[in-house]
């Protein structure tokens, strides 16, 4: 990365503040809340450099900056500290999944329900272009990004057409166990403020994906370990099918 330690600290602070507030972040806020050890004037200069580098973007509504998908991915891959489930949470989730292991439909319905409840997001699963499983539509309305009806409508249209959802999942295929698509990577201009975080699942001879759809400022440090744990449980339960 062609970034100084100070610039990395600024990116981390901007992502965390934007995640909490959904508002553009200014230099004064950074100086007062994150104690980065430099003046607001220096922070403004650094934020301008980071905007030129593609990590921050200007807000239309204020003089502050918002993180770009590039900054979000840097944060997810290099800067965040994951918040793992407690032992009690792991036991509770494992019991819920294990109690619904009898057949595919029951397993994936419960997996999406648990994932939605634990991440406060819309959860989805698809298996080799079979039925799409989803849970937690109402959670979208907890995020102001989805007050925009065009965005919410596009998400609902995708869920009604499993091939479109499969196409999105296919965009992130790779060797990593967890995939993240943000904004333009989803393939729809309307979904710039949206992200899709998902994991690969294998049930018998069928491959699929389990994940969540939300704003691209979702709480990755919490959602990633939850998603990983539930997806691993699904794979373990279905290993012998």
C-alpha positions in Angstrom: 0.0 0.0 0.0 1.3 3.4 -0.9 0.0 4.8 2.4 1.7 6.3 5.5 0.8 5.2 9.0 -1.1 8.4 9.5 -3.2 7.9 6.4 -4.0 4.3 7.4 -5.1 5.6 10.8 -7.3 8.2 9.1 -8.9 5.6 6.9 -9.6 3.4 9.9 -11.2 6.3 11.8 -13.3 7.4 8.9 -14.6 3.9 8.2 -15.5 3.4 11.9 -17.2 6.8 12.2 -19.1 6.5 9.0 -20.3 3.0 10.0 -21.7 4.4 13.2 -23.3 7.6 11.9 -23.9 7.2 8.1 -22.7 10.8 7.9 -19.7 12.3 6.1 -16.7 12.7 8.4 -14.9 16.0 8.8 -11.5 16.8 10.1 -12.8 18.4 13.3 -14.7 15.2 14.2 -11.6 13.1 13.6 -9.4 15.4 15.7 -11.9 15.5 18.6 -13.1 11.9 18.7 -10.1 9.9 17.5 -7.1 11.8 18.8 -4.9 11.2 15.9 -2.3 13.7 17.2 -2.4 16.3 14.4 -4.4 19.4 13.7 -7.6 19.6 11.7 -5.7 21.5 9.0 -3.2 18.6 8.6 -6.1 16.1 8.7 -7.8 18.1 5.9 -4.7 17.9 3.8 -4.3 14.2 4.4 -8.0 13.6 3.6 -7.5 15.4 0.3 -4.6 13.2 -0.5 -6.7 10.1 0.3 -9.4 11.4 -1.9 -7.0 11.6 -4.7 -5.8 8.1 -4.0 -9.4 6.8 -4.2 -9.9 5.9 -0.5 -12.2 8.7 0.4 -14.9 10.5 -1.5 -16.4 14.0 -1.1 -19.9 14.2 0.2 -22.5 16.1 -1.7 -24.2 17.2 1.5 -21.3 18.5 3.5 -17.6 19.2 3.4 -16.7 15.9 5.0 -15.6 12.6 3.4 -17.0 9.1 3.2 -15.0 5.9 2.7 -15.0 4.4 -0.8 -15.3 0.6 -1.4 -11.5 0.6 -1.6 -11.3 2.0 1.9 -13.9 -0.5 3.2 -12.0 -3.4 1.7 -8.7 -2.2 3.2 -10.4 -1.9 6.6 -11.9 -5.4 6.3 -8.7 -7.1 5.0 -6.1 -5.3 7.1 -7.3 -3.0 9.8 -10.4 -4.3 11.7 -10.4 -6.5 14.8 -13.0 -9.3 14.5 -15.5 -9.6 17.4 -15.9 -13.3 17.8 -18.9 -14.9 19.2 -18.9 -15.8 22.9 -18.9 -19.4 23.9 -22.5 -19.0 24.9 -23.4 -17.6 21.5 -21.6 -20.4 19.7 -23.4 -23.0 21.7 -26.8 -21.4 21.1 -26.2 -21.1 17.4 -24.9 -24.6 17.1 -28.0 -26.0 18.9 -30.3 -24.1 16.6 -28.6 -25.4 13.5 -28.3 -28.9 14.8 -32.0 -29.1 15.7 -32.9 -28.3 12.1 -30.5 -30.7 10.3 -33.1 -33.2 9.1 -33.3 -31.9 5.5 -32.0 -29.2 3.2 -35.0 -26.8 3.2 -35.3 -26.9 7.0 -31.6 -26.4 7.4 -31.3 -23.4 5.1 -34.4 -21.7 6.4 -33.0 -21.9 9.9 -29.5 -20.9 8.9 -30.8 -17.7 7.2 -33.1 -16.9 10.1 -30.2 -17.2 12.6 -27.9 -15.2 10.4 -30.4 -12.5 10.0 -31.1 -12.3 13.7 -27.4 -12.3 14.7 -26.3 -9.7 12.1 -29.5 -7.5 12.0 -29.4 -7.8 8.2 -31.3 -9.3 5.3 -29.9 -12.8 5.0 -30.0 -15.0 1.8 -29.0 -18.4 0.6 -29.1 -20.1 -2.7 -28.1 -23.6 -3.7 -27.2 -24.4 -7.3 -29.9 -22.2 -8.7 -32.6 -23.9 -6.6 -35.0 -22.2 -4.3 -33.7 -18.9 -2.7 -34.0 -18.7 1.0 -34.2 -15.3 2.7 -35.1 -13.8 6.1 -35.1 -10.3 7.7 -36.6 -7.9 5.1 -37.5 -5.5 7.9 -33.9 -5.2 9.0 -33.2 -3.2 5.8 -35.3 -0.4 7.1 -33.0 0.1 10.1 -30.5 1.6 7.7 -31.2 5.0 6.1 -29.7 3.8 2.8 -32.8 1.7 2.2 -35.1 4.6 2.8 -34.4 5.1 -0.9 -37.2 3.1 -2.6 -35.2 2.5 -5.8 -32.4 0.8 -3.8 -34.9 -1.3 -1.8 -36.9 -2.2 -4.8 -33.8 -3.4 -6.7 -32.8 -5.7 -3.8 -36.3 -7.2 -3.7 -36.3 -7.8 -7.4 -33.0 -9.6 -7.2 -34.4 -11.9 -4.4 -37.4 -12.7 -6.6 -35.1 -13.9 -9.4 -32.7 -16.6 -8.1 -30.6 -16.4 -11.3 -29.8 -12.7 -10.6 -28.8 -13.6 -7.0 -26.6 -16.4 -8.3 -25.0 -14.1 -10.8 -24.1 -11.7 -7.9 -22.6 -14.6 -5.9 -20.6 -15.7 -8.9 -18.9 -12.3 -9.1 -17.0 -13.0 -5.9 -15.8 -16.5 -6.5 -12.3 -17.2 -5.4 -10.1 -19.0 -2.9 -11.2 -17.0 0.1 -13.9 -18.5 2.4 -15.7 -15.2 2.8 -16.5 -12.9 -0.1 -17.4 -9.2 -0.1 -18.9 -7.3 -3.0 -19.5 -3.6 -2.7 -21.4 -1.1 -4.8 -20.6 -1.3 -8.5 -19.2 -4.9 -8.0 -22.8 -6.0 -7.5 -23.5 -5.2 -11.1 -26.3 -2.6 -10.6 -25.9 1.1 -10.7 -28.7 1.5 -8.1 -26.8 -0.5 -5.5 -23.8 1.8 -4.9 -24.4 2.1 -1.2 -25.0 -1.7 -0.8 -22.8 -4.6 0.0 -23.1 -8.4 -0.1 -21.1 -10.5 2.3 -21.3 -14.2 1.8 -19.7 -17.6 2.3 -19.5 -20.8 0.2 -21.6 -23.7 1.3 -21.7 -27.3 0.2 -24.6 -29.6 0.8 -24.1 -33.1 -0.7 -23.2 -32.6 -4.3 -24.7 -29.1 -4.5 -22.7 -25.9 -4.1 -24.2 -22.6 -2.9 -23.8 -19.4 -1.0 -25.0 -18.1 2.3 -24.8 -14.4 3.1 -26.2 -11.0 4.0 -27.2 -7.9 2.1 -26.9 -4.6 3.8 -25.4 -1.1 3.5 -21.7 -1.1 2.7 -21.1 0.4 6.1 -22.2 -2.7 7.8 -20.4 -3.9 11.0 -17.9 -6.2 9.3 -15.9 -7.0 12.5 -19.1 -8.6 13.9 -20.8 -9.9 10.8 -17.9 -11.7 9.3 -17.2 -14.1 12.2 -21.0 -14.7 12.6 -21.3 -15.6 8.9 -18.2 -17.8 9.0 -19.4 -19.7 12.0 -22.9 -20.4 10.7 -21.6 -21.3 7.2 -19.1 -23.7 8.7 -21.9 -25.3 10.8 -24.0 -25.8 7.7 -21.1 -27.4 5.9 -20.4 -29.7 8.8 -24.0 -30.8 9.2 -24.4 -31.5 5.5 -21.0 -33.2 5.1 -22.5 -36.7 4.8 -25.6 -35.8 2.7 
